[in-house]
């Protein structure tokens, strides 16, 4: 199978079955066969080939070890043209806005470049990222890759298109009101809309700066997550940057993930979109997820504040003066929207902020009853002709399920869903509280295999096996040694997963321990006791890492006679981990010495399957 996804390309490059030059050749060939208006600028071919040849030479010299430090080595990617890429102008789809090439990458681009990825060019968008349709650009409307009579979605139209058509395995977009989700839904790909501030917006032309997010498009949710995790992190040059802190959201069992769905669903008369979403809900219920109807009115009211309230003044603050000085270069719809913010009153902004805080409180209470929201990515799919007849109304409809998310400080992940009966994609979006990005990507990666296991316009098949996603490194890490059921794949590992913990390594203790099965406990638990090198042995363990903010809630789950103490590891280091108080294995207890099994896994494997 021709490798297309990020994970496939990384594997092919590692195995030597494809070269970086071959990827560049394919990119240029695919670009020539696709809609040219998807791109605004691309680096010259000779520069791309020179970069590719340098990568191939390094691979010949150093081998697969380059990926240990640069996990995106040799992978080409595209960037929405409101994000800076050194050596290319940033136009934001306005011909007079970016007259000269910028000299430095945006922070997110630089993180990807540092990881070895190769930016190849800038993609088209609704001018100044104002629109959800993908038609508001002097460089042309980007067509839908399934049916050119329909819109591709915006504003990140070009980025979604070049991923869907297989030109690049991933691309960066932005998402203030849905610009990273709607085009993903219309192009049958994944679109990760991160928590505000998790990915830096330094070097991004602002739309509404307090709400803007850099988004990631990829063929699969796991690929989008891999890119986002590399690009994310605190940025001292961005005042809106935030430290990620994963909320506790358990995803290991379907019955524990409660799905919320709006009590009133709106499709604006599009029965095909409604049928596709119904099919998606039935499939998720079939996986074992309980579905609850939630009051959508507070979310809808928050969504209305984005364009009907004073937040449009933030768009005017960003580009209003420029558009006023260059009216001939402005898209009429964009200019009308931005001009609407010129007369906003300060008291109106404060009133709206007060109302928004009340709506945030209602939204926060919603998470007591459900764990995530599942929504149609878009309620309908307009045609190019409908946009020519009315440039504003269809665009407004497309934000029905997207506009509230950033205002209410939520994360979202758009993924492909069951196709409509007319052959067009119909995506679904899973939404969660701030910094639930890892949990949402985990769910999306599982769900997409059921909802739509082929991605993009190429209908590229995703592997049936669901990959294990790696949590990002915590900002304030604390290491914990797992001895028993908290190890990966075992019964209590969910307590690590819901706290965003990540596995650092599998190792063993120093040869100074005995391991017991505390059979008097219910359920049976392991007891690790330090006895010294004379009678002790090495025991298999895992070293995990979680943010210090979650350690307190984790400690509350540790019951006597287990405790957290210092554990000596085989390499001579010591880490905090699970130990057993002497009373747990004292004479007269029901503890059984199981050291000879080498660890808790070995002991479990020795038990009859019924046990």
Secondary structure, DSSP 8 states (H G I E B T S, - for coil): ----SHHHHHHHHHHTSS-HHHHHHHHHHHHHHS-GGGEEEE--HHHHHHHHHHHHHHHHHHGGGHHHH-TTTT-EEEEETTB--TTSB--TT-TTT--SB-SS--HHHHHHHHTT-EEEEEE--SGGG--SSS---TT---B-SS-TTBB--SSSHHHHHHHHTTS-SEEEEE-SSSTTTHHHHHHTSEEEE--TTTS--TTB--SSTTT--EEEEESSHHHHHHHHHHH-S--TT-TT-----------SSGGGS-EEEESS---TT-HHHHHHHHHHHHHHHHTT--EEEE--HHHHHHHHHHHHSTTHHHHHHHHHHHHHH-GGGS-HHHHHHHHTTTT--HHHHHHHHHHHHHHHHHHHHHTTT-SEEEEES-S---BHHHHHH-TTHHHHHHTTTTTHHHHTTEEEEEE-----TTS----EEEEEETT-HHHHHHHHHHHHHHH--EETTTTEE--SS---------SSEEEEEE-STTSTTSTTTHHHHTTT-EEEEEEEB-S-EEEEEETTSSS-EEEEEE--TTT-B--EEEEEEEEHHHHHHHHTT--TTEEEEEEEBTTS-EEEEEEE-GGGGSTTS-EEE-GGGSSHHHHHHHS-TT-
